[in-house]
Amino acid sequence: MTPTPPARRLSELAAVRAALARGRAVVLPNPAPLTCVVAATRPDAVNTAKQRPAEQAVALWAHHPRTLDALAERLDLGPDALRLARRLLAAEHLTVLAPVRRPEEAPPWLAPATKDGWTLLFGARWQPLAGLLDDFPVLYVSSANRTGHDPAPGPAEALAMFPPAVPVLRSPVPDGSGSPDRPGEPRAATTTVRLHPDGRLDLHRHGAQDRAFADPEQYLARLRSHRGR
C-alpha cells in the first residue's frame, strides 16, 4: 500500500528567501485588494511556474530605490513624467507601461520586461515583505495564476494552484490582507496604465485600483489630479 504523502504547507520566510537565491519562482502575498504574485530573479522561472512559454515578457518589479534610479536613465520620460512614474509605482502600487529610450540597447536586466519599445513595471511593495524584497533588487513578477486560471487571491488558493516546486509564502498578517477590518474585500490584479513620454495616461488593463470607478476616465482624472503631490 502506497503511503499518503504529507499535506503540503505554506512556506516560511527563510525557505522562500532560499528559493529566490537559487533562482526559483515563489508566490508572494499582497495586501487587499491585490492578489498574490509569482516572482523570481529569472524571468523564465516566472513563466515556467505559470505554465507559459519561457521567453514570454514579464514585468520588472520596480520596488527597490536602486532599480528606480537605474530606470531613470532608460525610460523615455521627461522629469515631470518620471516623477509621475515613481508615484504611480511607489504610492499608487500600479503596474505601469513606460516607454524605453533606445529599446534595442536595453540592458539584460530590463530586456525581459521590454517589448515593442515599452517596458512593464510592477510597483506594489508591501511593508511586511520589505526585508525579503530588499535582498533582491532585481525581480521579475507576474500575477499568481497558471494558464486558464484567475490570479490567486491569497496563499491558500495559490497553494492549491501551484506545484510543490513553487513555494508559497505564508501571509505575514493573520488574515492575509493587512486590513483586519476588511477581511472579505474582493481582490484583483493591479490596474495597468500606459504612461506616454509627454506624461499622458491611458488605462491599459482594468484591475483592483480602478474598479470603483464607473468610467476609466474618472480614474485617470484622479491620478492626474494628484500629480505633483
N, C-alpha and C positions, 0 to 999 in steps of 0.2 A: 504494500500500500504506500503510495507516494505521500510524503508528509506535506501538510498545508503550509505554504510559505507564510512568514510573519506579515502582518498587515504593514503596509508602507506608512511611514510617518513624515510629518513636516520636518524640515531641516533647521538646525540652529545656525547662528551667525558664523561660527568658526568653520562649519562644513561648507557653507556657501562661499565664504571667502577663499577657502582652499580650492574649490571647484573653479572659481573665476581665475585664480592664479594659474591653474592648469589649462586654461583656455576653453573650459566647458561652459555651456549655457546654463543659466539658472533662472528661476522665476522669482520675481520680487514683488511684494505687495505695494499698494499705494493707498493713500487716504481717500475716503469718499469725496467726490463722486467718481473717481478714476478707477479703472480696472487694473489688474496685475499686468506686468510686462515681462518679457523674456529679454535677458541681457547677457552679453559675453564680450570678451576682449577681441574676439574674432567674428566677423560678420557671417562667415559660413556656418559657425556653430549656432548662431541665432536661427538661420534659415533651416538648418537640418532639424533643429528642435521643433520647428513649425511644420515640418514635412513639406518644404517647398524647395525649389532649385537653390543650390548653394550659392550661386552667383547673384541672386536677386538683390536689388538695392534694399538697404535697411536705413534706419535713422541713426545719426550720431547723437549720443546722449551728451548734450552740451551743459553738463552740470557743474563742471569744475572751472574756477577762475582762469587757470592756465589754458584750458580748451577755448574758453570765450575770448581770451586775449589773442590766441593764435588765429581764431576765426576772423578777427577784425582785419587781419591782413589779407584774407582770402575772399571775403564777401564783397560783392559789387554794390556796396551801400555807402551813402554819404554819412557824415557824422550824425545828423538827426535820425536818419533811418537806422543806423547802427545802434543808437541809444534805444530806439523803439524795439529793435530786435531783442536786445538784452532784457527789456522789461517784459516783453511777451513771453520770453523763456523763463526768466527768473521769478517774476511776480505773478503772471497770469498762468504759468505752467502749461502753455500751449505747445503744440507741435508746429514748427514754422518751416515753410518752404522759402528759402532765401537764394538770391542769385549769386553765382560764383564768378569771381573775376578770373578770366583765363582758365576755364574748366579743364582744358587739355593739360594744364600744369598742376592740377590738384595733387597734393601730396598723398602718399599711401594711406595715411590715417583718415583723410577726408574722402578719397575716391569711392569707397564702398557706399557712401551716403549721397553720392552725386550722380545725377542723370540729366541729360539734355540741358546742361547749364544751370541746374538748380540743385541745392543740397537740402536734405531733410534733417531737421534738428529737433530733438526732443528735449523739453526743458524742465519737467517736473523733478523736484528734489525734496523728498520728504525728510524732514529733520531727523527722525529716528534712524534713518539709514545713512546719515551723513558720514559717520565714521567708516562704513564699508565703502561708500562711493568715493571718498577721498583717497582710498588706496588704489583706485583705478581711474585715473583722469580721462582715459580714452576707453569708452564703452560703446557698443552698438546695441540697439534696442528695437523691439517691436512689440505689438500687443500680444498678450499671453493667450494665444489661441493656436490650435492646429487647423490645418486646412479643412474648411467646411464647418467650423465651429465658431461661435461668438467668443469674444475675449472673456477670460475667467474673471468674475467679479472679485473673488478672494482666494486665499491659499487653498482652502478645501476643494474648491472647484478645479483649481489648477492641478492639484494632486491627482484628481481623477482623470484629467485630460492628458497629462504628460507622462512619459515613461520614467522608470526609476533612474535612468541616466541623467535626468534633468532635476536637480534638487530644487525644492520649493521652500522658500524661507518662511518660517513661522512669523506671523504678524507681530511686530513689536508692541502693539497695544492690544488690550483684551478683546475688543470687538472688531479689530482689523480696520477701523475707519479713521481713527484719530479724532473722531467726533462722537463721544459716548451718548450725546443727546440725540443723535441722528443715526442709530444703528441700522435702520431699514432703508436708508436713502438709496435709490436706484443708482447703478453705476454704468459708465460707458467709457469707451476710449476717448482720448483727448480730442478736442477740436483742433483742426489743422487750418492755418491761414497761410496765404501766399503774400509775402512782403516784396513789393517791387522796388527797383533801385531808387525811385523818387519818393518812396515812403507810402505809396498806395497799398491798401489792404484788400484782398479778396478772400472769401470763405472757400476753402478747398474741400473740406470734409466736415460734416456735422459731427458733433461729439458732446462730451459732458458739459463743457463750459457754455455752449450757445443754445442748448436745448430749451432753456426757459424763455427764449425769445421767439415769437411767432414769425418774425421776419428776420432773415440773416443780416439785412442791412442795419437793423436796430442794434444787433450785437456788435457789428463792426463800428457803428457810430459810437457805442460805449467805449470801445477800445481807443478810437481816435480822440474822444473827449478827455481821456486820461493821459494823452501824450504830453510828455514833458514833466509829469508829476513825479 
